[in-house]
Amino acid sequence: CLETYNEDLEITTLPSTKLHTLFKFTSLSDAVNGQHFDLLPRPLITILLTYQVEELHLTLTQGLWRDGIWGYSPHAAPPGGQFHVWFGGAVEEVEERWKHVRNSVSGITC
């Protein structure tokens, strides 16, 4: 089983004693049986395998980015949360799988 994990942290000081922090976690694995929990927690792996998710992105933000003061955001995202996935498998089931993935991930991140 080939697994890789990369973790990046970027901290930028902004005016008005604010910080911009970016945490980026990238995990790749060729394990398809869901028995390896070294890199991701079991509940997340279960969701990925059950609904055939090939890639998942989750962005959580707080507050508003002030372009006029700080310039353009290096990683634009809307206030609150942004979530998107890429599915494998049959395309005719995407809407139903999206609903279940969205609800399941929401349940483990709240």
Secondary structure, DSSP 8 states (H G I E B T S, - for coil): --EEEEEEEEEEEETTTEEEEEEEEEEEE---SS---SSS-HHHHHHHHHTTEEEEEEEE--S---HHHH-S-SS---SSEEEEEEE-S-GGGHHHHHHHHHHHHHHHH-
